Amino acid sequence: MTEKKQIKITKPQTVHLQQPAWDGVREFKVDRKGFEDKSQLACSFYLVPLDSQPLPAYLPGQYLTFEFDIPDTITQSAKKVIRCYTISEMPLAEYYRITVKKIPAPKDMPDLPSGISSTFLHDQINEGDVLLVRAPAGHFYLAPEMTEPLVLISAGIGITPMLSILHAALKDDPKREIWFFYGVRNGHEHVLKDHIEDIAEKHGNVNLHVCYSQPDEGDVIDRDYQHKCRIDINLLRALLPLKTFQFFVCGPKPMMESIVPALEDWGVPKQRIHYESFGPATVIRHEKSVQTTAGEKTEPLIVTFTKSGKSLNWDPSFSCLLEFAEANGIDISFGCRAGSCGTCESVLEEGEVEYNQEPDLDLEEGTFLACVSIPKTNIKISA
């Protein structure tokens, strides 16, 4: 009799797991569509349910998961693409609004394709079209028990969850102290500029600080922006008073990997730093090194991808197995990269993994989500 292989998936001890507001996908009609910046790269889509039933509330900062059937010009068939976009409006609105930045090809590599889903939304989805949408989800949100002053830090299209958090915080407490930091290159990329300035003008407790890293000739300091720089820890330390804040950070990878560890070094407790990176990016946070006694050696964990025929030493600098696989040329499909859509569901053939955060959906026995898990022992994955 052969010994049964050990397969174990460890979940976090403390999670805030919520049941989805609806099962599967729900049809939403694009009621309105409009650009939110001068460059016309950021476009908002106002979505109303096709069944006319009331919209469930959601936690400010959460996102929607979309299932797109995008035409493949090569095979002349439809390709299913799953992507997540943050709701950029306050909860309890009569619609859901997402604000999507069209991702162009890199300037130095114009032959590369532009963003698949963002280009599809911008160029092919119009008012009256119907989209398939899964219920609001995500672990980056302003929780009801968070009553402290807020510091909201974002750059580029990372502003979208901050708008939802800002609206919700002011609705619950119009006098709440809020520091709002937003960074872009210049006025052409300034998303929802008039809207944010109007909020700050009406609420003296909202301290707005906009940073342009490369302002154009037409951009005027103290009118369009307050600081000619990127957001960094020096700016935060110079402006923020010494008190207890809840920090929310969202933006591109370089900003995230600068701000999040710097806040920790400043002495901000990890439980008060909430972050989410947009696009295929993760943030490597400071971790204490494992102490060993004299002469003791710590053997690296082995991750075996059985279909690819690769056995690799696990590198703990990676935040998840999906990122580790990608770095080693192993293809695992993904959608949300946040434990919600289920696209990266993989079979664990042997060993034990543990989740960084609880997935938002139930999985088949013996499977796990690669985007929110790391190995706990030597493991074998069917990939």
C-alpha positions in Angstrom: 0.0 0.0 0.0 1.4 3.4 -1.0 1.5 6.2 1.5 -1.0 8.9 0.9 0.5 12.2 -0.1 0.3 15.1 2.3 -1.9 17.9 0.9 -2.7 20.8 3.2 -3.9 24.4 2.7 -3.6 26.7 5.7 -5.9 29.6 5.9 -5.2 32.9 7.8 -6.4 32.9 11.4 -8.1 36.2 11.2 -10.0 37.2 8.1 -13.0 39.4 7.2 -14.7 37.0 4.7 -18.0 38.2 3.3 -20.5 36.3 1.2 -20.8 37.7 -2.3 -23.8 39.9 -2.9 -24.8 37.6 -5.8 -23.6 34.2 -7.2 -21.9 34.0 -10.6 -22.2 36.9 -13.0 -24.9 39.5 -13.3 -25.7 41.6 -16.4 -25.1 45.3 -16.2 -25.8 47.9 -18.9 -23.4 50.8 -19.6 -25.7 53.7 -18.8 -23.1 56.4 -19.4 -19.5 56.7 -20.5 -17.1 59.7 -20.2 -13.5 60.7 -20.0 -12.1 61.9 -16.8 -8.7 63.5 -17.8 -7.3 65.7 -20.6 -5.4 62.9 -22.2 -8.6 60.9 -22.6 -6.9 57.8 -21.3 -9.1 57.5 -18.2 -12.7 56.7 -18.9 -15.6 56.2 -16.5 -18.3 53.6 -17.1 -21.6 54.0 -15.2 -23.2 50.6 -14.8 -26.8 49.8 -13.9 -28.2 46.3 -13.4 -30.2 45.0 -16.4 -32.7 43.3 -14.1 -33.5 46.7 -12.4 -33.1 45.1 -9.0 -31.5 47.2 -6.2 -27.8 47.4 -6.0 -26.2 45.8 -2.9 -23.9 47.9 -0.8 -20.2 47.2 -0.8 -17.2 48.2 1.2 -15.5 51.4 0.0 -12.3 50.4 -1.9 -13.6 47.1 -3.3 -13.8 46.1 -6.9 -15.9 44.4 -9.5 -14.8 41.4 -11.5 -15.7 41.4 -15.2 -15.9 38.5 -17.7 -15.1 39.8 -21.2 -15.5 37.9 -24.5 -12.9 39.8 -26.5 -12.6 39.1 -30.2 -9.3 37.4 -31.2 -8.3 39.0 -34.6 -6.0 36.1 -35.3 -8.2 33.1 -34.6 -11.5 35.0 -35.4 -12.9 33.7 -32.1 -13.8 35.2 -28.8 -11.3 35.0 -25.9 -12.5 35.0 -22.4 -10.6 37.6 -20.3 -11.2 38.2 -16.6 -10.2 41.6 -15.1 -11.0 43.5 -11.9 -11.7 47.2 -11.7 -12.3 49.2 -8.5 -15.6 50.9 -7.9 -14.8 54.6 -8.0 -18.0 55.9 -6.5 -19.3 55.8 -2.9 -21.4 52.9 -1.7 -25.2 53.0 -1.9 -25.2 54.9 -5.3 -27.9 53.9 -7.8 -25.1 52.7 -10.1 -21.6 51.2 -10.0 -18.9 53.4 -11.6 -15.5 52.1 -12.7 -12.8 54.4 -14.1 -10.4 52.6 -16.4 -7.1 53.9 -17.8 -6.4 52.7 -21.3 -3.0 51.1 -21.3 -1.0 51.9 -24.4 2.0 50.1 -25.8 5.3 51.2 -24.1 6.8 54.3 -25.8 10.1 52.5 -26.4 8.3 49.4 -27.7 5.4 50.7 -29.8 5.0 47.3 -31.6 3.9 45.6 -28.4 0.1 45.3 -27.9 -1.8 47.7 -25.7 -3.8 46.6 -22.7 -6.3 43.9 -23.8 -9.2 44.7 -21.5 -8.7 48.4 -21.2 -8.5 48.8 -25.0 -11.6 46.7 -25.3 -13.6 48.8 -22.9 -12.4 52.1 -24.4 -12.8 51.3 -28.0 -15.6 48.7 -28.3 -17.9 49.2 -25.3 -20.5 51.9 -25.7 -23.5 53.2 -23.9 -26.2 50.5 -24.0 -23.8 47.6 -24.1 -24.1 44.8 -21.6 -21.3 43.5 -19.4 -21.1 40.4 -17.2 -20.1 41.3 -13.7 -19.3 39.4 -10.5 -20.2 40.8 -7.1 -18.1 43.4 -5.3 -15.1 41.8 -3.6 -11.6 42.6 -2.3 -9.7 43.0 1.0 -8.6 46.6 0.4 -11.3 48.7 2.0 -12.2 51.1 4.7 -13.7 48.9 7.5 -16.6 50.3 9.6 -14.4 50.0 12.8 -11.7 52.3 11.4 -12.6 55.6 12.9 -9.1 57.2 13.0 -8.0 60.1 10.8 -7.1 58.9 7.3 -4.1 59.3 5.0 -5.0 58.4 1.4 -2.0 58.0 -1.0 -2.4 57.2 -4.7 -0.8 57.8 -8.1 -2.3 57.5 -11.6 -5.4 55.4 -11.9 -4.7 54.1 -8.3 -6.9 57.0 -7.3 -10.1 55.0 -7.9 -10.4 53.2 -4.6 -9.5 56.4 -2.8 -12.5 58.2 -4.2 -14.8 55.5 -2.8 -13.1 55.6 0.6 -13.1 59.4 0.6 -16.8 59.7 -0.1 -17.7 57.0 2.4 -15.5 58.5 5.2 -17.1 62.0 4.7 -20.6 60.5 4.6 -20.1 58.8 8.0 -18.3 61.8 9.6 -18.2 65.0 7.6 -15.5 66.5 10.0 -13.1 63.5 9.8 -9.5 64.5 9.3 -8.3 63.3 5.9 -5.0 63.8 4.1 -5.3 63.1 0.4 -2.1 62.7 -1.6 -2.3 62.2 -5.3 0.6 61.9 -7.8 0.7 62.1 -11.6 3.1 63.3 -14.2 1.2 66.5 -15.2 -2.2 68.0 -15.7 -3.0 65.9 -18.8 -3.1 62.8 -16.6 -4.9 64.3 -13.6 -7.9 62.1 -13.2 -11.2 63.7 -11.9 -9.4 66.9 -11.1 -12.5 69.2 -10.7 -14.3 66.6 -8.7 -11.6 66.1 -6.1 -10.9 69.9 -5.8 -14.6 70.5 -5.3 -14.6 68.0 -2.4 -11.6 69.6 -0.8 -13.1 73.1 -1.2 -16.3 72.1 0.5 -14.6 70.2 3.4 -11.8 72.1 5.2 -10.9 68.9 7.0 -9.7 67.3 3.6 -6.1 68.3 3.1 -5.4 67.9 -0.6 -1.8 67.6 -1.8 -1.3 66.9 -5.6 2.1 66.1 -6.9 3.2 66.6 -10.5 6.5 64.9 -11.3 6.8 66.5 -14.8 4.5 69.5 -15.0 3.7 71.0 -18.4 4.1 74.7 -19.3 0.4 75.2 -18.8 0.3 73.6 -15.3 0.4 76.2 -12.5 1.6 75.4 -9.1 -0.9 76.2 -6.2 -3.7 76.1 -8.8 -3.3 72.7 -10.5 -0.9 71.1 -8.1 0.9 71.8 -4.8 4.3 69.9 -5.1 6.7 69.4 -8.0 7.8 65.9 -7.1 6.8 62.3 -6.6 5.1 61.3 -3.4 7.7 59.9 -1.0 8.2 59.5 2.7 10.0 62.8 3.1 6.9 64.7 1.8 4.7 62.7 4.2 6.9 63.3 7.2 7.2 67.0 6.4 3.4 67.5 6.2 1.6 64.9 8.5 1.1 65.7 12.1 2.2 63.2 14.7 -0.9 61.2 15.4 -2.6 57.9 14.8 -3.7 57.5 11.2 -5.0 54.7 9.0 -2.9 54.7 5.8 -4.3 53.6 2.5 -1.9 53.3 -0.5 -2.6 52.4 -4.1 -0.5 53.0 -7.2 2.1 51.6 -9.5 4.8 49.3 -8.3 7.7 51.8 -7.9 5.6 54.0 -5.6 4.3 51.1 -3.6 7.7 49.5 -3.1 8.9 52.9 -1.9 6.1 54.1 0.3 5.0 50.9 2.1 8.4 49.9 3.5 9.2 53.5 4.3 6.0 53.8 6.4 7.0 50.8 8.3 10.5 52.2 8.9 8.9 55.4 10.1 7.2 53.4 12.8 3.7 53.0 11.4 2.3 49.6 12.6 1.7 47.2 9.8 -2.0 46.8 10.8 -2.5 50.5 10.0 -1.0 50.3 6.5 -3.4 49.1 3.9 -2.2 48.8 0.3 -3.2 47.6 -3.1 -1.2 47.8 -6.3 -2.9 48.0 -9.7 -1.9 45.9 -12.7 0.4 42.9 -12.4 2.3 44.2 -9.4 3.0 43.2 -5.9 4.7 44.8 -3.0 7.6 43.3 -1.1 7.4 44.3 2.5 10.1 44.1 5.2 10.1 40.8 7.0 12.3 39.9 9.9 14.9 37.3 9.1 14.7 33.9 10.7 17.2 33.5 13.4 19.1 30.2 13.7 21.4 28.8 16.3 25.1 28.6 15.6 25.9 26.0 13.0 22.3 25.5 12.0 21.4 25.7 8.4 18.0 26.5 7.0 17.2 24.4 3.9 15.2 26.2 1.2 11.8 25.0 0.4 11.4 23.2 -3.0 8.6 24.1 -5.3 8.0 21.6 -8.1 5.9 22.4 -11.1 5.1 19.0 -12.4 3.8 19.9 -15.9 6.7 22.2 -16.5 9.2 19.7 -15.1 10.9 22.4 -13.0 12.0 22.1 -9.3 13.0 25.4 -7.9 14.2 26.8 -4.5 11.5 29.0 -3.1 12.5 32.7 -2.9 10.7 34.3 0.1 11.1 37.8 -1.5 8.2 36.8 -3.7 4.8 37.6 -2.2 2.9 34.7 -3.8 3.4 31.6 -5.9 1.9 33.2 -8.9 4.6 35.9 -9.0 7.3 33.2 -8.3 6.0 31.1 -11.3 5.9 34.1 -13.6 9.5 35.0 -12.7 10.6 31.5 -13.7 8.8 31.3 -17.0 5.9 29.1 -15.8 2.4 30.1 -17.1 -0.4 30.2 -14.6 -3.5 32.1 -15.8 -4.7 35.0 -13.7 -7.3 37.6 -13.5 -7.7 39.7 -10.4 -4.4 38.7 -8.6 -6.3 39.3 -5.3 -8.0 36.0 -4.5 -11.4 36.8 -6.0 -11.8 35.6 -9.5 -10.5 32.0 -9.3 -8.6 32.2 -12.6 -5.3 31.1 -11.0 -6.8 28.1 -9.2 -4.2 25.3 -9.3 -4.0 21.7 -8.1 -1.8 21.0 -5.1 -0.4 17.5 -5.7 1.7 17.3 -2.6 2.8 19.4 0.4 1.3 22.4 2.2 0.6 26.0 1.3 -0.7 28.9 3.3 -2.7 31.9 2.3 -1.7 35.5 2.8 -5.4 36.3 2.8 -8.6 34.4 2.6 -9.9 33.8 -0.9 -13.3 35.3 -1.7 -14.7 32.0 -3.2 -15.0 28.4 -2.3 -12.5 26.1 -4.0 -12.5 22.4 -4.9 -10.7 20.1 -2.5 -7.0 19.9 -3.2 -6.9 23.2 -5.1 -5.6 26.6 -4.1 -5.2 30.1 -5.5 -1.6 30.9 -6.5 -2.1 34.7 -6.3 -2.6 34.8 -2.5 -0.5 31.8 -1.3 3.0 30.8 -0.5 4.6 27.4 0.3 4.7 26.2 3.9 6.6 22.9 3.1 8.1 21.4 -0.1 5.2 21.3 -2.6 4.3 19.9 -6.0 1.9 22.0 -8.2 0.3 20.8 -11.4 1.5 23.7 -13.6 
